[in-house]
Amino acid sequence: MSPGPLIRQVHRRVSIAFTVGVIANTVVIAGGDGQPSRSWVYLLAPAPLLLTGRYLFTQSYIGRRRQPP
């Protein structure tokens, strides 16, 4: 079984969580109730997004290379 569908699903869910975290963080900071140290917590999500995104990006080119012209 290929890890592609699992990685795609993880990438999708982490990106949704990251987007929700950024929106929630923006609302909290705009309200003036947030602490500066908590505003950096949502930056933990880009690491898995970067890794899974690079994998998915390269898979599209590797798949094209394997197919006969």
Salt bridges, closest charged atoms under 4 A:
none
